[in-house]
Amino acid sequence: MLPYMDVHVPFAITSGLRLRGVDVLTAQEDGTTQLDDDELLDRVATLGRVIFTRDVDFLKHARERQKTGAKFSGVIYAHQLKVSIGQCVADLEVIAKVYEAEDIMNRVEYLPL
């Protein structure tokens, strides 16, 4: 599973994952910082990645897609104040190295695990 970091994700999480050998792409690197959430979900799916976000608004978009049956590649969410950077790095590393893309397809995964 290849993570894609939403614009709201602290760079420390991205750096921590890269230090652990996880292939990470950020919205900033992809030039998608101005896309709305639905467009970003489509972009991430096109790239074959799963979005990691700390933006609660993404949950609304994922739920709507689940209700309507619209496909998306999955969302991983961690609350900004309740899940530390270290916990995000540790859990995302496990997900990236253990999950296959189909394991999270059309799902929302919440951190901490």
Helices and strands as residue ranges (DSSP letters): E 3-5, H 11-19, E 25-26, H 27-30, H 37-47, E 50-53, H 57-68, E 75-78, H 85-98, H 101-104, E 108-111
